[in-house]
Amino acid sequence: MTENNSNQCLMEKVRNYFTLRDIEIILALGVVAFLTSRYGLSYMLPGGTAPSFVHGFLKLPGPGAGIFISSAFICIWLVLGVLLVKKPGAALGVGVVTYILMLLGSVILGTGRMDWLVVMVAIIIEIFGLLAIEKKPWSYIFPAFIGIMGLITLALMATGNAKMGESGAAATVFPLGYAVTGIIAICIAVLCYMYPMKYVFGAGAAEIFYIVFCWLFNGKSGFATWVPVAPAIPALLSFALVCGSSMALIAYGINALWNSYNKVPLPDTETN
């Protein structure tokens, strides 16, 4: 009886915090996030699958470069949720809905493993949303960090230290992934220097967490047995950072279009 009362109290708090419109947005984005990650990537990625995209098309090293691609795409909907709802907890709500659908899909439909790390990604995005990193002098940290990571990636490519494939062998063809990752990282650094956006930083940091967690705990032979060769680590971290940040930027763009369509004044970027 006490447990039922506690559950009812929790649901009442949720209803008092989120409006019906907020809940509808969270549920809708959770469904879209699940469909995008589970079924949409084969139509969106060159090569059809995440491993084919990162290793076959971008010529990036491994391991781990492919497994977080679906998580990176989910960042669009996690960030868009908190931008549309404008309340802390919205990204986490989208993440929980997405995970529940993954769980149901895994158990009922046999659509593959459920990825509980999507909830951790949402939590990290929420944490960054509560920090004042969009205000000076903290606003300089992320542009400097992602800019340096981009330069390191380009330097590895220029000096012939690029790696490719799951084994991290020396690149024998032009490492497209290194070039694209480095250039996009520098572009994001300039953009975020001009227009600080905390959720861009949060999504990038969340994807770095994701790939590092997989390196440490996804090895079949014990702790940290899946870590790539040392020269490949900076490029893979940069790729994870760029993937998460780019998806968050897309969410900001969708939010801006939505506000423009509904004649809502655009918020000051330093308050997002």
C-alpha positions in Angstrom: 0.0 0.0 0.0 2.8 2.4 0.9 4.6 1.6 -2.4 1.4 2.4 -4.4 1.1 5.7 -2.6 4.7 6.5 -3.3 4.2 5.7 -7.0 1.0 7.9 -7.1 2.9 10.7 -5.4 5.7 10.5 -8.0 3.3 10.5 -10.9 1.5 13.5 -9.4 4.8 15.4 -9.1 5.6 14.6 -12.8 2.2 15.8 -13.9 2.6 19.0 -11.9 6.0 19.6 -13.3 5.4 18.7 -17.0 2.3 19.9 -18.8 0.4 17.6 -21.0 2.1 19.3 -24.0 5.5 18.6 -22.4 4.7 14.9 -21.9 3.4 14.6 -25.5 6.7 16.1 -26.8 8.8 13.8 -24.7 6.9 10.7 -25.7 6.9 11.7 -29.4 10.7 12.4 -29.4 11.3 9.1 -27.5 9.5 7.2 -30.3 11.4 9.1 -33.0 14.7 8.5 -31.3 14.0 4.8 -31.1 12.9 4.5 -34.7 15.9 6.6 -35.9 18.5 4.6 -34.0 16.9 1.2 -34.6 15.6 1.4 -38.2 16.6 4.7 -39.8 20.4 4.5 -39.8 20.6 1.9 -42.5 18.9 4.5 -44.9 20.9 7.5 -43.6 24.5 6.2 -43.5 26.7 5.6 -46.5 27.4 1.9 -46.4 24.2 1.0 -44.6 25.6 0.1 -41.2 27.6 2.1 -38.6 30.7 -0.1 -38.9 30.6 0.1 -42.7 30.2 3.9 -42.4 33.1 4.5 -40.0 35.5 1.9 -41.3 34.6 1.4 -44.9 33.6 5.0 -45.8 35.4 7.3 -43.4 38.4 4.9 -43.0 38.6 5.5 -39.2 40.3 3.1 -36.8 38.6 1.1 -34.1 37.4 -0.4 -32.0 34.3 1.4 -30.8 33.9 3.9 -33.6 30.7 2.3 -34.9 28.8 1.3 -31.8 28.0 4.8 -30.6 26.7 6.1 -33.9 23.1 5.3 -32.9 23.6 7.1 -29.6 25.0 10.1 -31.4 21.9 10.3 -33.5 19.7 10.0 -30.5 21.4 13.2 -29.1 19.3 15.2 -31.7 16.1 14.2 -30.0 17.5 14.4 -26.4 18.7 18.0 -26.9 15.6 19.0 -28.9 13.4 17.7 -26.1 15.0 20.0 -23.5 15.0 22.9 -26.0 11.3 22.5 -26.8 10.1 21.8 -23.3 12.5 24.3 -21.7 12.6 22.4 -18.5 15.4 20.3 -16.9 14.5 16.7 -17.0 13.1 16.7 -20.5 16.2 15.1 -22.1 16.2 12.4 -19.4 12.5 11.8 -20.1 13.2 11.3 -23.8 16.1 9.0 -22.9 14.0 6.9 -20.6 11.2 6.5 -23.1 13.8 5.6 -25.8 15.3 2.9 -23.5 11.9 1.5 -22.6 11.1 1.1 -26.3 14.5 -0.5 -26.9 13.8 -2.9 -24.0 10.4 -3.8 -25.4 11.9 -4.2 -28.9 14.6 -6.5 -27.7 12.3 -8.7 -25.6 9.2 -8.7 -27.9 10.4 -8.1 -31.4 14.0 -9.4 -31.1 15.4 -6.1 -32.6 18.8 -6.4 -30.9 20.3 -5.4 -27.6 18.9 -2.6 -25.4 21.3 0.2 -24.9 20.9 1.5 -21.3 23.8 3.9 -21.9 21.3 6.2 -23.7 20.0 7.1 -20.3 23.5 8.0 -19.1 24.0 10.2 -22.2 20.7 12.0 -21.3 21.9 12.5 -17.7 25.2 14.0 -18.9 23.3 16.4 -21.2 21.1 17.4 -18.3 24.0 18.0 -16.1 25.6 20.3 -18.6 22.3 22.1 -19.0 22.4 23.0 -15.3 25.9 24.5 -15.5 26.8 28.1 -16.4 29.3 27.1 -19.1 27.7 29.4 -21.6 28.9 32.4 -19.6 32.3 33.9 -19.7 35.0 32.9 -19.0 33.7 29.3 -19.0 32.3 29.8 -22.5 35.8 29.7 -23.9 36.6 26.2 -22.6 34.5 24.2 -25.1 35.6 26.1 -28.3 39.3 25.8 -27.2 38.9 22.1 -26.3 37.1 21.0 -29.5 39.4 23.2 -31.6 42.5 21.6 -30.1 41.1 18.1 -30.6 40.4 19.0 -34.3 43.9 20.3 -34.8 45.4 17.1 -33.2 43.4 15.0 -35.6 44.5 16.9 -38.6 48.1 16.8 -37.4 47.9 13.0 -37.1 46.7 12.8 -40.6 49.3 15.3 -42.0 52.2 13.5 -40.3 51.2 10.1 -41.6 50.1 8.7 -38.2 46.5 8.0 -39.2 45.1 4.6 -38.4 42.3 2.6 -40.0 40.3 -0.6 -39.4 39.4 -2.4 -36.2 43.1 -3.4 -35.6 44.3 0.2 -35.9 46.7 -0.5 -38.7 48.4 2.3 -40.6 46.2 4.0 -43.1 46.9 2.9 -46.6 44.4 5.2 -48.3 43.4 8.8 -47.6 41.9 8.9 -44.1 38.7 10.8 -44.9 37.4 10.5 -41.4 40.4 12.3 -40.0 40.0 15.2 -42.4 36.2 15.5 -41.9 36.5 15.2 -38.1 39.2 17.8 -37.8 37.6 20.3 -40.1 34.1 20.0 -38.5 35.7 20.3 -35.0 37.3 23.6 -35.9 34.1 24.9 -37.5 32.2 24.0 -34.4 34.8 25.7 -32.2 34.4 28.9 -34.2 30.6 28.7 -34.1 30.5 28.0 -30.3 32.9 30.8 -29.6 30.5 33.2 -31.4 27.3 31.6 -30.0 27.8 29.6 -26.8 25.5 26.6 -26.6 25.8 24.5 -23.5 23.9 21.5 -24.9 26.4 21.2 -27.8 29.1 20.8 -25.2 27.0 18.4 -23.2 26.2 16.2 -26.2 29.9 16.0 -27.2 31.0 15.2 -23.7 28.2 12.5 -23.4 29.5 10.8 -26.6 33.1 10.9 -25.3 31.8 9.2 -22.1 30.0 6.6 -24.3 33.0 5.5 -26.3 35.3 5.5 -23.3 32.9 3.4 -21.3 32.7 0.9 -24.2 36.5 0.7 -24.3 36.7 0.0 -20.6 33.8 -2.4 -20.1 32.9 -4.0 -23.5 36.0 -6.1 -23.8 35.5 -9.8 -23.8 38.7 -10.5 -21.9 38.2 -8.2 -18.9 38.5 -4.6 -18.0 40.1 -2.2 -20.5 40.9 -5.0 -23.0 39.1 -3.3 -25.8 41.1 0.0 -25.8 42.4 0.9 -29.3 46.1 1.5 -30.1 47.3 4.7 -28.5 47.7 6.8 -31.8 44.1 6.1 -32.7 42.6 7.4 -29.4 42.8 11.1 -30.1 41.1 10.7 -33.4 38.3 8.5 -32.0 37.7 10.9 -29.1 37.5 13.8 -31.6 35.1 11.8 -33.7 32.9 11.1 -30.7 33.0 14.7 -29.7 32.2 15.9 -33.2 29.3 13.4 -33.6 27.6 14.4 -30.4 28.1 18.1 -30.9 27.0 18.1 -34.5 23.8 16.3 -33.6 23.1 18.9 -30.9 23.7 21.7 -33.4 21.0 20.0 -35.7 18.7 20.1 -32.7 19.3 23.8 -32.2 18.6 24.3 -35.9 15.3 22.4 -35.7 14.3 24.4 -32.6 15.1 27.7 -34.4 12.9 26.6 -37.4 10.1 25.6 -35.0 10.2 28.9 -33.2 10.3 30.8 -36.5 7.3 28.8 -37.8 5.4 29.5 -34.6 6.5 33.1 -34.5 8.3 32.6 -31.2 11.1 35.1 -30.5 14.5 33.3 -30.6 16.0 33.1 -27.1 19.4 34.5 -26.3 22.0 31.8 -26.9 23.6 32.5 -23.6 20.4 31.5 -21.7 20.0 28.1 -23.5 
